[in-house]
Amino acid sequence: MNKAQELRFYIEALCVYDLKKDEVIASLLDLLQNINSERVLEKQSEFFRKVTGHKSFAGYVSKLILTDDNAFTKAAASGKTGELPSAVLNGVKSDLTKLEAIAFIKPEDIYNSVENNDLKEVLKTLPAWESGKAAAPLETNWNKQIDTLIEYYRKNGYGMYSKYTAFTWRNHSLCPITSTDSITLSDLKNYELQRRKVIDNTESFVNGYPSNNVLLYGDRGTGKSSTVHAVLNEYAKEGLRMIEISKSDISDLTLIREILADSPMKFIIFIDDLCFDSHDDSFGELKAALEGSLCGRKHNTIIYATSNRRHLIKESFSDRENDINRNDIMQEQLSLSDRFGLSITFINPDKKDYLDIVDKIAKDRMLSVNQDKLHLVAEQWASRKGGRSPRCAKQFIDFVESAEKRGKKW
């Protein structure tokens, strides 16, 4: 049995890590199945094009292993590999042995397996792909790295949850967000008391302790959404993930929770800029999702929402026509906002705090500018923007930094 036939059988015999549906592995299998056909030239060219879209083939295969979704990776992520049948663990070892051999296939293996001398002559002219190095922890002896892999999955998750930290809900399915806001907690200035409440609640959630759904409300530009994004970046390495949904998706909350129910990861379901009209149907659906629904809250999901309104609902003039109606409206408003166990207020800073934020961001950017001028122009900037806020301060420093680097006046 030649090398090409052996590797073909290896791919076809994969059990736990069934990677045959991956386009690069499928292309390799197609090549190996056509080793004694004139199509071998076409198939090797196709495989080469797919492989060269990545740094190396061994690196690519190892990353497939690290991000695969199967019974072993899911159990490892949840710390339950001890509950797996021994047959599964044996299957993992067997697959890793095969996958290591597959990952380091060389063009010579194809050449030496072809019997037709004319085809071999043309194969000599085709460029070679790079096998390269495998990603840690799969540098060598893959079938002996079971314990290391278990620890890797426990820290980094499995499947698409190991590849991405944030998702959006679109067309009734989870869609990865490939590029997320890189903001960190240290980038956010002041509001330490408010931020500490969010951090403490998130730490409790990530560690499996009782935690609350959170409403961050207050003035625009005060860092409500940025706080949630920064918290995700801080705790992603501990298994935290985020699902961002729009108000129109609130009716799908039960479905989202059911999809996530058997995952060992922890998920913040994030609803940004939440506000309802007085007769909005999703108002009641969110109430039920927070508390009161028969399906109940899942252990691995929590809701974080931001809003510019304390009670999340717009009032019309007709809502205020009489005291009885007014009382009913107030009770309805409170019935939703009170279901967030933690409500945190963010208000615009006064002049002193605003300038303090400006100074801190300027220091982070290492800007050597006159402070009196910085404060004067920062106030003028805020006046033109309609008020002081952390967002306004950051936008101002962006402007100053750009001007300084280009040698322009500001």
Secondary structure, 3 states (H helix, E strand, C coil): CCHHHHHHHHHHCCCCCCCCCCHHHHHHHHHHHCCCCCCHHHHHHHHHHHHCCCCCHHHHHHHHHHCCCCHHHHHHHCCCHHHCCHHHHHHHHHHHHHHHHHHCCCHHHHHHHCCCHHHHHHHCCCCCCCCCCCCCCCCCCHHHCHHHHHHHHHHHCCCHHHHCCEEEEECCEEEECCCCCCCCHHHCCCCHHHHHHHHHHHHHHHCCCCCCCEEEEECCCCCHHHHHHHHHHHHHHHCEEEEEECHHHHHHHHHHHHHHCCCCCEEEEEECCCCECCCCHHHHHHHHHHCCCCCCCCCCEEEEEEECCCCCECCCHHHHCCHHHHHHHHHHHHHHHCCCCEEEEECCCCHHHHHHHHHHHHHHCCCCCCHHHHHHHHHHHHHHHCCCCHHHHHHHHHHHHHHHHCCCCC
